[in-house]
Amino acid sequence: MSETAQAIRLWTRDLGSCLHATLATVLLRDGHDPVTVLGAPWEFRRRPGSWTSEEYYFFAEPDSLAGRLALFHPFESTWHRSGEGGLDELRHALAEGVLPIAAVDNYWLPFRPAFHDVHAAHLLVVYDITGTEVFVSDAQPPAFQGAIPIADFLASWGSLNPADDADVFFSASPSGRRWLRALMRGPVPEPGLGWLGHVIRDNLARFRQGAAGETQTGVAGLRRYLDELYALTPGPGAAEALSELYVISWNIQAQAGLHAEFLRREGTRWGIHELAEAAAGVDAVAHGWTGVRMTGAHARVWGRHRYDELRGHGTELVRRLEVALDRLELAADAVSRRA
């Protein structure tokens, strides 16, 4: 590793994907707390047909990916696509103090269990490049931080990531030598009680109001989406819809889990028990997504279209969401009284 390379920290959560993990690594290196930045927002948003078969997919439009995941902070990101001289572009970013987040294919990464076995789209952080090696940080289990040969990195970064029956959810999405630049673009807000109350009420408003347009949002949008899933009939259309369900719900679930952690920590910080109760409610929603995701995934992979089971898990998910929102209302009132 070169003398100018900076040490970085691995960060991940059980419900999280490489998306939150890599952005958290960037935030930590720049002195920001990922739980505050990425854990404050919580929402449901989906635009039918707008998804890609990547572990890191999250519906962000019209915002940037980091901007949508950090609604209450000036954290922004831009995608770049490097040409044949791509490593020079990454070197330049590193020289500017930027940690590039590279889109890769697990098939070509020597430290991943999928090495020379399964194609799957993934993200990792590049933190140094020498004449022969690329130093990468990947917090997703099995966690790895260290050097890999340049040839292996370039194969992964430039992979066509062909369709793979062993991973129908995250293959068929070329890496394309893409990389993400994510930076805090301005001063961060002071995380006091006034800010916390604003965060909770803003999240509540998005869930309660929803939207009537093409994009499905809030409780109403989630209900509408689940109704679409319950109405599926076996066939290619159902397979596509169930693939979408598994992909898009991972980072929706991850966001809920991180928001629960945010609320739990704020409850301890301020000694407001209603925040702890709201955290438990949001955590129940996060884990409620597991039944929906896994039922859909098993139906997709094994062709076992058990939509009654899916309806049962979906009904429970919505019930938990309603409970969590009621608890958040009480928490917002408690925060306002204390502010």
Secondary structure, DSSP 8 states (H G I E B T S, - for coil): --TT---------TT--HHHHHHHHHHHHTT--HHHHHHS----EE-TT---S-TT----TTS-HHHHHTTTTTEEEEEEE--TTHHHHHHHHHHTT---EEEEEGGG-TTSTTTTT---EEEEEEEEE-SSEEEEEE-SSS-EEEEEEHHHHHHHHT------TT-TTT-S---TTEEEEEEE-S-----SHHHHHHHHHHHHHHHHH--SSSSEEHHHHHHHHHHHHHT--SSHHHHHHHHHHHHHHHHHHHHHHHHHHHHHHHHHHHT-HHHHHHHHHHHHHHHHHHHHHHHHHHHHHH----HHHHHHHHHHHHHHHHHHHHHHHHHHHHHHHH-
